[in-house]
């Protein structure tokens, strides 16, 4: 295999494929960089209770678990995934504009759920196009994906600055502007024709009956990792609200959110070296254990520096455990089941995160920041599931030698 080509032109690839798909991926990350930290802040300006905020955030997560695979199947059958990408962007922009006319719980819940449904396939389909470029023309996935993380940081910092100036009133205009970028991204997305493999979100619907994915160790690992991912739910839903009540400025909140993503970026720069030095199961268990500790420490009365340090632990509680799980799937799952494995991972993470977000609305309403202790229990359940997966895992894997890890 040739060395990854990064952003150079590769024979047979669409012109400027890597640069174009990197820009496409930046667009939804700009949306997420505004919506994840600050949409709950806007909901609070509508005088919604913590319980209602939890519902508004959770219901779209449930819906997209089922709508994204349907959109993936449609995209694969159409033969040109970027067409679905454009429809997703346009419909998402319309729902973002419609939110300007709302101001109460039920209309917001309905429109935000609809937005979650139509927006759900955008990132997975972009990832599928990106991975097709990696397989067909040997582009460097990391170099393309990195720009999305940087875009998230930029959007979060801009959102924090605007929140300091205008409060929650800035959220809808900023989200609408970011959705305009997703439309532009869909327009410039590379056209690569019919996919040679199903998209991960589509493949889950056609998982083979006799599949490695059905083995106990794989199931326990995916459930465990997904639970640890889901333990971040209260952070996503209520951290910005909590930090602002502590007296942190909008810029401070933006910095804290950016710290977690920047820690991810730094981690992935050294991921290959870590993968060579440490056992995958051990890395997953370390990530789960750090997540338990992170949510135990979060309710403590900390300074900005303390929360900054906690946010940097995102490199362990998400990046480390995610990379380890993906590498383990490469070792354990046959190549023809790769897309189904990614789809199952998407499904478990979506369902557990939606449930955790729904519960976090109750927990934060009743206990305030002490509710993060419940997230530590969710992470602990994930850690135990990973440990159980290691216990029942076969000692030797036929795919390991061929996959090279």
C-alpha positions as CSV (number, residue, x, y, z in Angstrom):
1,X,0.0,0.0,0.0
2,X,1.3,3.5,-0.8
3,X,1.7,6.1,1.8
4,X,-1.4,8.2,2.5
5,X,-1.7,11.1,0.1
6,X,-3.1,13.7,2.4
7,X,-4.2,16.6,0.4
8,X,-2.3,15.9,-2.8
9,X,-4.2,15.1,-6.1
10,X,-4.6,11.4,-6.6
11,X,-5.2,9.8,-10.0
12,X,-8.9,8.9,-10.5
13,X,-10.1,11.0,-7.6
14,X,-12.4,14.0,-8.0
15,X,-10.5,17.3,-8.2
16,X,-9.4,18.6,-4.7
17,X,-11.2,15.7,-3.1
18,X,-9.4,15.9,0.3
19,X,-9.7,19.7,0.6
20,X,-13.4,19.7,-0.4
21,X,-14.5,16.9,1.9
22,X,-12.5,18.6,4.8
23,X,-14.5,21.8,4.1
24,X,-17.8,19.7,4.0
25,X,-17.0,18.2,7.3
26,X,-16.3,21.6,8.9
27,X,-19.8,22.8,8.2
28,X,-21.7,20.4,10.5
29,X,-19.0,20.8,13.1
30,X,-19.8,24.5,13.1
31,X,-23.4,23.7,13.7
32,X,-22.5,21.3,16.6
33,X,-20.0,23.9,18.0
34,X,-22.9,26.3,18.5
35,X,-25.8,23.9,19.3
36,X,-24.1,21.5,21.8
37,X,-22.9,24.1,24.3
38,X,-25.4,26.9,23.7
39,X,-28.8,25.5,22.5
40,X,-29.6,24.6,26.2
41,X,-28.8,28.2,27.2
42,X,-31.4,29.4,24.6
43,X,-34.0,26.9,26.0
44,X,-33.4,28.3,29.5
45,X,-34.2,31.8,28.2
46,X,-37.7,30.5,27.3
47,X,-38.2,29.7,31.0
48,X,-38.2,26.0,30.4
49,X,-37.5,23.8,33.4
50,X,-34.5,21.5,33.5
51,X,-36.8,18.6,33.0
52,X,-38.2,20.1,29.8
53,X,-34.7,21.0,28.5
54,X,-33.8,17.3,29.0
55,X,-36.8,16.2,27.0
56,X,-36.1,18.7,24.1
57,X,-32.5,17.4,23.9
58,X,-33.3,13.7,24.3
59,X,-36.2,13.1,22.0
60,X,-34.3,14.1,18.8
61,X,-31.5,11.7,19.8
62,X,-34.0,8.8,19.9
63,X,-35.5,9.8,16.5
64,X,-32.2,10.1,14.7
65,X,-31.2,6.6,15.7
66,X,-33.9,5.4,13.4
67,X,-34.0,8.1,10.7
68,X,-30.2,8.1,10.0
69,X,-30.1,4.4,8.9
70,X,-33.1,5.0,6.6
71,X,-31.4,8.0,5.1
72,X,-28.2,5.9,4.7
73,X,-30.1,3.2,2.8
74,X,-31.7,5.8,0.5
75,X,-28.3,7.4,-0.1
76,X,-26.7,4.1,-1.0
77,X,-29.5,3.2,-3.4
78,X,-29.6,6.5,-5.1
79,X,-26.0,6.0,-6.0
80,X,-24.8,9.5,-5.2
81,X,-24.7,10.2,-1.5
82,X,-24.2,13.9,-1.9
83,X,-27.8,14.3,-3.1
84,X,-29.1,13.2,0.3
85,X,-26.5,15.4,1.8
86,X,-28.0,18.4,0.1
87,X,-31.6,17.6,1.1
88,X,-30.5,17.1,4.7
89,X,-28.9,20.5,4.7
90,X,-31.8,22.3,3.1
91,X,-34.4,20.8,5.4
92,X,-32.3,21.4,8.4
93,X,-31.9,25.0,7.5
94,X,-35.7,25.3,7.1
95,X,-36.3,23.9,10.6
96,X,-33.6,26.3,12.0
97,X,-35.5,29.2,10.5
98,X,-38.8,27.9,11.8
99,X,-37.5,27.9,15.3
100,X,-37.4,31.8,15.2
101,X,-41.2,31.7,15.3
102,X,-41.4,29.5,18.4
103,X,-41.2,30.3,22.1
104,X,-42.8,27.5,24.0
105,X,-42.1,23.9,24.9
106,X,-44.3,21.9,22.5
107,X,-43.5,23.9,19.3
108,X,-39.8,23.8,20.1
109,X,-39.9,20.1,20.9
110,X,-41.6,19.4,17.6
111,X,-39.3,21.5,15.4
112,X,-36.1,20.4,17.1
113,X,-37.1,16.8,16.8
114,X,-37.8,17.3,13.1
115,X,-34.5,19.0,12.8
116,X,-32.8,16.0,14.5
117,X,-34.5,13.7,12.0
118,X,-33.5,15.6,8.8
119,X,-30.0,16.5,10.1
120,X,-29.1,13.1,11.4
121,X,-27.6,11.7,8.2
122,X,-25.4,14.6,7.4
123,X,-22.3,13.7,9.4
124,X,-22.5,9.9,8.8
125,X,-22.9,10.4,5.0
126,X,-20.0,12.9,5.0
127,X,-17.9,10.3,6.9
128,X,-18.9,7.6,4.4
129,X,-17.8,9.8,1.4
130,X,-14.6,10.5,3.3
131,X,-13.9,6.8,4.0
132,X,-14.6,6.0,0.3
133,X,-11.8,8.4,-0.5
134,X,-9.5,6.7,2.0
135,X,-10.2,3.2,0.5
136,X,-10.3,4.1,-3.2
137,X,-7.5,6.7,-3.4
138,X,-5.6,6.3,-0.2
139,X,-6.3,9.8,1.2
140,X,-5.3,10.4,4.8
141,X,-8.4,10.2,7.0
142,X,-6.8,12.0,9.9
143,X,-5.7,15.1,7.9
144,X,-9.2,15.5,6.5
145,X,-11.0,14.8,9.8
146,X,-8.8,17.1,11.8
147,X,-10.3,20.2,10.2
148,X,-13.7,19.3,11.6
149,X,-12.4,19.4,15.1
150,X,-10.7,22.7,14.5
151,X,-14.0,24.1,13.1
152,X,-15.8,22.9,16.2
153,X,-13.3,24.8,18.4
154,X,-13.7,28.0,16.3
155,X,-17.5,27.8,16.4
156,X,-17.5,27.3,20.2
157,X,-15.2,30.2,20.7
158,X,-17.3,32.5,18.5
159,X,-20.4,31.2,20.2
160,X,-19.0,32.0,23.6
161,X,-18.0,35.5,22.5
162,X,-21.5,36.1,21.1
163,X,-23.1,34.7,24.2
164,X,-21.2,37.2,26.3
165,X,-22.6,40.0,24.1
166,X,-26.1,38.9,23.5
167,X,-26.8,36.0,25.8
168,X,-29.0,33.2,24.6
169,X,-30.5,35.4,21.9
170,X,-27.5,34.7,19.7
171,X,-28.1,31.0,19.5
172,X,-30.7,30.7,16.7
173,X,-29.1,33.2,14.3
174,X,-25.7,31.5,14.8
175,X,-27.2,28.1,14.2
176,X,-29.0,29.3,11.1
177,X,-25.8,30.7,9.7
178,X,-24.0,27.4,10.4
179,X,-26.8,25.5,8.6
180,X,-26.2,27.8,5.6
181,X,-22.7,26.5,5.6
182,X,-24.0,22.9,5.5
183,X,-25.9,23.7,2.3
184,X,-22.8,25.2,0.8
185,X,-20.9,22.1,1.9
186,X,-23.3,19.8,0.2
187,X,-23.0,21.8,-3.0
188,X,-19.2,21.4,-3.1
189,X,-19.2,17.7,-1.8
190,X,-17.2,15.4,-4.1
191,X,-19.4,13.3,-6.4
192,X,-18.0,9.8,-6.3
193,X,-20.8,7.7,-7.7
194,X,-22.3,4.5,-6.4
195,X,-20.8,3.3,-3.1
196,X,-18.9,0.0,-3.2
197,X,-19.8,-0.7,0.4
198,X,-22.9,0.2,2.4
199,X,-22.8,3.2,4.6
200,X,-22.3,2.2,8.3
201,X,-25.7,3.7,9.3
202,X,-27.4,1.7,6.5
203,X,-25.5,-1.6,7.1
204,X,-27.0,-2.1,10.5
205,X,-30.3,-3.0,8.9
206,X,-28.7,-5.8,7.0
207,X,-26.4,-7.4,9.6
208,X,-25.6,-11.0,8.7
209,X,-27.2,-13.7,10.8
210,X,-23.9,-15.4,11.4
211,X,-21.9,-12.4,12.3
212,X,-18.9,-11.9,14.6
213,X,-20.8,-8.9,15.8
214,X,-23.2,-11.2,17.7
215,X,-20.4,-12.7,19.8
216,X,-20.6,-11.8,23.5
217,X,-17.2,-10.0,23.8
218,X,-18.0,-7.7,20.9
219,X,-21.5,-7.0,22.2
220,X,-20.2,-6.3,25.7
221,X,-17.5,-4.0,24.4
222,X,-19.9,-2.0,22.2
223,X,-22.4,-1.7,25.0
224,X,-19.7,-0.7,27.5
225,X,-18.1,1.9,25.3
226,X,-21.5,3.3,24.3
227,X,-22.4,3.7,28.0
228,X,-19.2,5.6,28.7
229,X,-20.0,7.8,25.7
230,X,-23.5,8.3,27.1
231,X,-22.2,9.4,30.5
232,X,-21.3,12.7,28.8
233,X,-25.0,13.5,28.4
234,X,-25.4,15.8,31.4
235,X,-22.2,17.7,30.4
236,X,-23.6,18.3,27.0
237,X,-27.0,19.3,28.3
238,X,-26.3,21.4,31.4
239,X,-22.6,22.3,31.6
240,X,-22.9,25.7,29.9
241,X,-26.0,26.6,32.0
242,X,-24.1,25.6,35.2
243,X,-20.9,27.4,34.3
244,X,-22.7,30.6,33.5
245,X,-24.5,30.4,36.9
246,X,-21.1,30.1,38.5
247,X,-20.2,33.4,37.0
248,X,-18.1,32.2,34.0
249,X,-18.4,34.4,30.9
250,X,-19.5,33.2,27.5
251,X,-15.9,33.2,26.4
252,X,-14.9,31.1,29.4
253,X,-17.6,28.6,28.5
254,X,-16.3,28.5,24.9
255,X,-12.8,27.9,26.2
256,X,-13.9,25.1,28.4
257,X,-15.7,23.4,25.6
258,X,-12.8,23.9,23.2
259,X,-10.4,22.4,25.7
260,X,-12.1,19.0,25.5
261,X,-12.0,19.0,21.7
262,X,-8.4,20.3,21.6
263,X,-7.4,17.5,24.0
264,X,-8.9,15.0,21.5
265,X,-6.9,16.5,18.7
266,X,-3.6,16.2,20.7
267,X,-4.5,12.6,21.6
268,X,-5.0,11.5,18.0
269,X,-1.6,13.0,17.1
270,X,-0.1,10.3,19.4
271,X,-2.8,7.6,18.9
272,X,-0.6,5.3,16.7
273,X,2.2,5.3,19.3
274,X,-0.2,4.5,22.1
275,X,-1.8,1.7,20.0
276,X,1.6,0.1,19.6
277,X,2.5,0.3,23.3
278,X,-0.7,-0.6,25.1
279,X,-3.3,-3.3,25.1
280,X,-6.7,-2.2,23.6
281,X,-8.8,-3.6,26.4
282,X,-6.5,-1.9,29.0
283,X,-7.0,1.4,27.2
284,X,-10.7,1.0,27.1
285,X,-10.7,0.3,30.9
286,X,-8.5,3.3,31.6
287,X,-10.9,5.5,29.6
288,X,-13.9,4.1,31.5
289,X,-12.2,4.6,34.9
290,X,-11.2,8.2,34.1
291,X,-14.8,8.9,33.1
292,X,-16.0,7.6,36.5
293,X,-13.6,9.9,38.2
294,X,-14.3,12.9,36.0
295,X,-18.0,12.9,36.9
296,X,-17.3,12.3,40.6
297,X,-15.1,15.4,40.6
298,X,-17.3,17.6,38.5
299,X,-19.8,18.6,41.3
300,X,-17.0,19.8,43.5
301,X,-16.5,23.6,43.8
302,X,-13.8,24.3,41.3
303,X,-12.1,27.3,39.8
304,X,-11.9,27.9,36.0
305,X,-8.5,26.1,36.0
306,X,-10.0,23.1,37.7
307,X,-12.8,22.7,35.1
308,X,-10.3,23.3,32.4
309,X,-8.2,20.3,33.6
310,X,-11.4,18.2,33.9
311,X,-12.3,19.1,30.3
312,X,-8.9,18.0,29.1
313,X,-9.8,14.5,30.4
314,X,-12.0,14.2,27.4
315,X,-8.9,12.8,25.7
316,X,-9.4,9.8,27.9
317,X,-13.1,9.6,28.4
318,X,-13.9,9.9,24.7
319,X,-10.9,9.8,22.4
320,X,-9.0,7.0,24.0
321,X,-11.9,4.7,24.5
322,X,-13.3,5.4,21.0
323,X,-10.0,4.8,19.3
324,X,-9.5,1.6,21.3
325,X,-13.0,0.3,20.4
326,X,-12.5,1.0,16.7
327,X,-9.1,-0.7,16.7
328,X,-10.6,-3.7,18.5
329,X,-13.4,-3.9,15.9
330,X,-10.7,-4.0,13.1
331,X,-9.1,-7.0,14.9
332,X,-12.3,-8.8,15.8
333,X,-14.7,-8.2,13.0
334,X,-14.3,-9.4,9.4
335,X,-13.9,-6.7,6.8
336,X,-17.2,-7.5,5.1
337,X,-19.0,-6.8,8.4
338,X,-17.1,-3.5,9.0
339,X,-20.0,-1.2,8.0
340,X,-22.5,-3.2,10.1
341,X,-20.1,-2.8,13.1
342,X,-20.0,0.9,12.8
343,X,-23.8,1.0,12.4
344,X,-24.3,-1.0,15.6
345,X,-21.9,1.3,17.4
346,X,-23.9,4.3,16.2
347,X,-27.1,2.6,17.3
348,X,-26.0,1.8,20.9
349,X,-24.4,5.2,21.4
350,X,-27.5,7.0,20.2
351,X,-29.9,5.0,22.3
352,X,-27.9,5.2,25.5
353,X,-27.1,8.9,25.1
354,X,-30.7,9.7,24.5
355,X,-31.8,7.8,27.6
356,X,-29.0,9.4,29.7
357,X,-30.0,12.9,28.4
358,X,-33.6,12.2,29.3
359,X,-32.7,11.1,32.8
360,X,-30.2,14.0,33.2
361,X,-33.1,16.4,32.9
362,X,-34.7,14.9,36.0
363,X,-31.4,14.6,37.8
364,X,-30.3,18.1,37.2
365,X,-33.8,19.4,38.1
366,X,-33.8,17.5,41.4
367,X,-30.2,17.6,42.5
368,X,-28.5,20.3,40.4
369,X,-24.8,19.7,39.7
370,X,-24.9,16.8,42.2
371,X,-26.7,14.9,39.4
372,X,-23.3,14.3,37.8
373,X,-22.8,11.5,40.3
374,X,-25.5,9.6,38.3
375,X,-23.3,10.0,35.2
376,X,-20.4,8.4,37.1
377,X,-22.7,5.4,37.7
378,X,-23.5,5.2,34.0
379,X,-19.7,5.3,33.2
380,X,-19.1,2.6,35.9
381,X,-21.7,0.4,34.2
382,X,-19.9,0.9,30.9
383,X,-16.5,0.0,32.6
384,X,-18.0,-3.2,34.0
385,X,-19.3,-4.2,30.6
386,X,-15.9,-3.6,29.0
387,X,-14.3,-5.7,31.8
388,X,-16.8,-8.5,31.2
389,X,-16.1,-8.3,27.5
390,X,-12.4,-8.8,28.1
391,X,-13.1,-11.8,30.4
392,X,-15.1,-13.6,27.7
393,X,-13.0,-12.6,24.7
394,X,-11.2,-15.3,22.8
395,X,-7.5,-15.2,23.3
396,X,-6.5,-15.3,19.6
397,X,-8.3,-13.6,16.7
398,X,-8.0,-14.9,13.2
399,X,-8.3,-11.4,11.7
400,X,-5.5,-9.9,13.9
401,X,-2.6,-10.8,11.7
402,X,-4.3,-9.8,8.5
403,X,-5.5,-6.5,9.8
404,X,-2.3,-5.4,11.3
405,X,-4.2,-3.9,14.2
